[in-house]
Amino acid sequence: MIVIVIAFLFLSILFYLVFGGADFGVGVLEFLSNKKNKIITKRTAYKVIGPVWEANHIWLIICIVILWIGFPIYYNLMVTQLHFPLTLLLVGIIGRGTAFVFRHYDAYQDKSQQLYDKIFEWSSVFAPFFIGITAGSLVSGNMIHPNDVANSDFRTLYLDTWLNPFSILMGFFVTSLFAFTSSIFITGDTQDEEHKYYKKKARRANIAAILFGVALFIEAYISDRFFLSLFLAHKFTFAIFILVTGLIVPLWYFIKKENKLLPRLFLGIQLFLILFVWSYLAFPNLILFKSGTLSILDNTPPDVVYNTLGVALLTAAVFVLPGLYHLFKTFGLISK
């Protein structure tokens, strides 16, 4: 049953990257648009993500619950050593969601709408940036092993774990990746000039993601991070890396053909492969430390916990997934 729980953890992270990424990315695109195009992006945001934006955080909640109940040691490490970036991420999510609602459903349309716009835009950049910082921190090698916590000072334990060049670059990479994800979704729901505009945005976001990705590997090489050693030690990862890069070609081919579904599909495959490579390289030590290792399978709760959690997840999937599929299909997010 623990295999099922881990599979749900993987899928919840993947779905949050795809659908939550597209959600956050709309705000990133709006943030980077001029005054005229902000109006267009704002209108498109309500059309594309408005009906489903609340559902996207289901995946984040599932991820947190699985870590909390199934892997408490990992959960404890993350919420303590990464307390600052996770708190700032939460502030961004709350600010963004609040602003999104008030600027659209507020009974009085006045100058307060400008404030809501600013909060929405900045929070939309703020949140994915700290998602990236959190992810980067887990593989940067700056996390402190539980055995070394007692001998670590405040700066080492609560700041250096995430406030480092690798994690910051990961923050920029994830932000640009979310902007690219959103652009891919939006190009499938726009025509004519708007389609050209978002295709241009997608191209720029794609270039930004590639540049920040290259910068990540350069920083890992300069800082001699263990993550890079793991990557270079497996030939399989090179094949995945080439495949992820190669999928850009059919993705852009179908964007030019104005196909709605296939670019989203290829993007989903790319995100799956990126997440799979990280899991494959690190598993079962999904958090990399300066010294020592800690398997996600160490110090686990009794089997009854995984049996109960696994049954609950499978039961929820039976009811939730068809509902989400119907929701996405109803609003045209997965139709051809």
C-alpha positions in Angstrom: 0.0 0.0 0.0 2.9 2.3 0.6 3.6 2.2 -3.2 0.1 3.5 -3.9 0.7 6.3 -1.4 4.0 7.3 -3.0 2.3 7.1 -6.4 -0.4 9.5 -5.3 2.3 11.9 -3.9 4.0 11.9 -7.2 0.8 12.5 -9.2 -0.4 15.2 -6.8 2.9 17.1 -7.4 2.7 16.6 -11.1 -0.9 17.8 -11.4 -0.1 20.8 -9.3 2.8 21.7 -11.6 0.5 21.3 -14.7 -2.8 22.9 -13.6 -1.5 25.0 -10.7 1.4 26.1 -12.9 -1.0 27.2 -15.7 -3.1 29.0 -13.0 -0.1 30.9 -11.5 1.3 31.5 -15.0 -1.6 33.7 -16.0 -0.7 36.1 -13.3 2.9 36.1 -14.3 1.9 36.9 -17.9 -0.3 39.7 -16.7 2.6 41.0 -14.5 4.9 41.1 -17.6 2.3 42.7 -19.9 1.9 46.4 -20.8 -1.2 48.3 -19.7 -3.1 47.5 -22.9 -2.3 43.8 -22.9 -3.0 43.5 -19.2 -6.7 44.1 -20.0 -6.6 41.3 -22.6 -4.7 38.9 -20.3 -7.1 39.7 -17.4 -10.1 38.9 -19.6 -8.5 35.7 -20.9 -7.6 34.6 -17.3 -11.3 34.5 -16.3 -12.1 32.6 -19.4 -9.4 30.0 -19.0 -8.8 29.5 -15.3 -11.8 31.3 -13.7 -14.0 28.2 -13.6 -11.4 25.9 -12.3 -8.8 27.9 -10.4 -10.0 26.8 -6.9 -9.7 23.1 -7.9 -6.0 23.4 -8.6 -5.1 23.6 -5.0 -6.6 20.2 -4.3 -3.3 18.7 -5.5 -1.3 20.8 -3.0 -3.5 19.8 -0.2 -3.2 16.1 -1.1 0.6 16.4 -1.2 0.7 18.0 2.3 -1.7 15.5 3.8 0.3 12.5 2.4 3.6 14.0 3.7 2.1 14.8 7.1 0.5 11.4 7.7 2.7 9.0 5.6 6.1 10.5 5.9 6.2 12.7 9.1 10.0 12.9 9.2 10.2 14.5 5.8 7.2 16.7 6.6 8.9 17.9 9.8 12.1 18.7 8.1 10.4 20.7 5.3 8.1 22.8 7.5 10.9 23.6 10.0 14.0 24.2 7.9 12.0 25.7 5.0 9.6 27.6 7.3 10.3 31.0 5.8 9.9 30.2 2.1 6.8 28.0 2.8 5.2 30.8 4.8 5.9 33.3 2.1 4.4 30.9 -0.5 1.3 30.6 1.7 1.1 34.5 1.8 1.4 34.6 -2.0 -1.4 32.0 -2.5 -3.7 33.7 -0.1 -3.1 37.2 -1.5 -3.5 35.9 -5.0 -6.7 34.1 -4.4 -8.2 37.0 -2.4 -7.3 39.5 -5.1 -8.6 37.2 -7.9 -12.1 37.0 -6.2 -12.4 40.7 -5.2 -11.3 42.2 -8.5 -13.9 40.0 -10.3 -16.8 39.8 -8.0 -16.6 43.0 -6.0 -19.9 44.8 -6.1 -18.2 48.2 -6.5 -15.9 48.8 -9.4 -13.6 51.6 -8.2 -9.9 52.4 -7.7 -9.6 49.5 -5.3 -9.6 47.3 -8.4 -6.2 48.7 -9.2 -4.9 47.5 -5.8 -6.4 44.1 -6.4 -4.7 43.9 -9.8 -1.4 44.7 -8.3 -1.8 42.1 -5.5 -2.9 39.5 -8.0 0.1 40.1 -10.3 2.8 40.3 -7.6 1.4 37.3 -5.7 1.3 35.3 -9.0 5.0 35.9 -9.3 5.7 35.6 -5.6 4.1 32.2 -5.1 5.7 30.2 -8.0 9.1 31.8 -7.1 8.9 30.3 -3.6 7.6 27.0 -5.0 10.8 26.9 -7.0 13.0 28.0 -4.0 11.4 25.2 -1.9 12.0 22.6 -4.7 15.6 23.8 -5.2 16.3 23.7 -1.5 15.3 20.0 -1.3 18.0 19.0 -4.0 20.6 21.8 -3.3 22.4 19.8 -0.7 22.0 22.7 1.8 19.4 20.9 3.9 20.6 19.8 7.4 20.3 16.2 8.4 18.4 15.5 11.6 21.5 14.2 13.2 23.3 17.6 12.6 20.4 19.9 13.6 21.6 20.3 17.3 25.0 21.5 16.1 23.6 24.0 13.6 23.1 27.7 14.2 20.0 29.7 13.1 21.5 31.0 9.9 22.6 27.5 8.7 19.4 25.8 9.7 16.8 28.4 8.6 18.4 30.6 6.0 21.2 28.9 4.2 18.9 25.9 3.5 17.0 28.0 1.0 18.8 31.4 0.6 21.4 30.2 -1.8 22.1 30.7 -5.5 20.9 27.3 -6.6 17.5 27.6 -4.9 17.0 31.2 -6.1 17.8 30.1 -9.7 15.3 27.3 -9.3 12.7 29.9 -8.2 13.3 31.9 -11.5 13.2 28.6 -13.5 9.8 27.5 -12.0 8.3 31.0 -12.5 9.3 31.0 -16.1 8.1 27.4 -16.5 4.7 28.3 -15.1 4.5 31.3 -17.5 5.3 28.9 -20.4 2.7 26.4 -19.1 0.0 29.1 -19.0 0.9 30.4 -22.4 0.5 26.9 -23.9 -3.0 26.6 -22.3 -4.0 30.1 -23.4 -2.9 29.8 -27.0 -5.4 26.9 -27.4 -8.3 29.2 -26.4 -7.4 32.3 -28.4 -7.6 33.2 -32.1 -6.1 35.8 -34.5 -4.1 38.6 -32.8 -4.6 37.3 -29.3 -3.3 33.9 -30.4 -0.2 35.5 -32.0 0.4 37.5 -28.8 0.3 34.5 -26.5 2.4 32.5 -28.9 5.0 35.2 -28.6 4.7 35.1 -24.8 5.1 31.3 -24.9 8.2 31.6 -27.0 9.8 34.1 -24.6 8.8 32.1 -21.5 10.3 28.9 -23.2 13.6 30.7 -23.8 13.6 32.0 -20.2 13.0 28.5 -18.8 15.8 27.1 -21.0 18.3 29.8 -19.9 17.5 29.5 -16.2 17.7 25.7 -16.6 21.2 26.0 -18.1 22.1 28.5 -15.3 21.0 25.9 -12.7 23.4 23.3 -14.1 26.2 25.8 -14.3 25.7 26.8 -10.7 25.6 23.2 -9.7 28.9 22.6 -11.5 30.6 25.6 -9.9 29.3 24.8 -6.4 30.0 21.1 -6.9 26.5 20.1 -5.8 25.7 16.4 -5.3 22.6 16.8 -7.5 24.8 17.2 -10.6 26.9 14.2 -9.6 23.8 12.1 -9.4 22.7 13.4 -12.8 26.0 12.7 -14.5 26.3 9.2 -12.9 23.3 7.8 -14.8 23.2 7.5 -18.5 19.4 7.0 -18.3 19.0 10.6 -17.2 20.8 11.8 -20.4 18.2 9.9 -22.5 15.4 11.5 -20.5 17.0 15.0 -20.9 17.3 14.5 -24.6 13.7 13.4 -24.9 12.5 16.4 -22.8 14.4 18.7 -25.1 13.3 17.0 -28.2 9.6 17.2 -27.3 9.9 21.0 -27.7 9.9 20.4 -31.5 6.4 18.6 -31.8 5.1 20.9 -29.1 5.8 24.0 -31.2 4.8 22.3 -34.4 1.2 21.7 -33.0 1.1 25.3 -31.6 1.7 26.6 -35.1 -1.0 24.2 -36.3 -3.3 25.8 -33.7 -4.0 22.4 -32.2 -5.5 22.9 -28.8 -4.9 19.5 -27.0 -1.6 18.2 -28.3 0.7 21.1 -27.1 -0.8 20.7 -23.6 -0.2 16.9 -23.8 3.4 17.3 -24.8 3.9 19.9 -22.1 2.4 17.5 -19.5 4.8 14.8 -20.7 7.8 17.1 -20.3 6.8 18.1 -16.8 6.2 14.4 -16.0 9.7 13.5 -17.2 11.4 16.4 -15.3 9.7 15.3 -12.1 10.4 11.6 -12.8 14.1 12.3 -13.3 14.4 14.0 -9.9 12.5 11.1 -8.3 14.6 8.5 -10.1 17.9 10.1 -9.2 17.2 10.8 -5.6 14.8 7.9 -4.5 14.6 6.9 -1.8 16.5 9.9 -0.5 14.3 12.7 -1.9 16.0 15.3 0.2 19.7 15.8 -0.3 21.8 16.8 2.7 25.2 18.3 3.2 26.1 15.1 5.0 24.3 11.9 5.5 21.2 10.4 3.9 17.6 9.9 5.0 15.4 7.6 3.0 11.7 8.5 2.7 11.1 4.8 3.7 13.0 5.2 7.0 11.1 5.6 10.3 7.7 5.2 8.6 4.5 4.8 10.5 2.9 1.3 11.0 1.4 -0.5 8.0 -2.1 0.3 9.2 -1.5 4.0 8.5 -0.6 3.3 4.9 -3.5 0.9 4.5 -5.9 3.5 5.7 -4.4 6.3 3.8 -4.1 4.3 0.6 -7.8 3.2 0.8 -8.8 6.8 1.4 -6.8 8.1 -1.6 -8.2 5.4 -3.9 -11.7 6.1 -2.8 -11.3 9.8 -3.2 -9.8 9.2 -6.7 -13.0 7.3 -7.7 -15.2 10.3 -6.9 -12.9 13.3 -7.4 -11.1 12.5 -10.7 -14.2 11.9 -12.8 -15.7 15.2 -11.4 -12.5 17.1 -12.3 -12.5 15.6 -15.7 -16.1 16.7 -16.2 -15.3 20.2 -14.9 -12.3 20.6 -17.3 -14.3 19.2 -20.2 -17.3 21.4 -19.5 -15.1 24.5 -19.8 -13.2 23.3 -22.8 -9.8 22.9 -21.1 -9.2 19.4 -22.4 -11.3 19.3 -25.6 -9.7 19.3 -29.0 
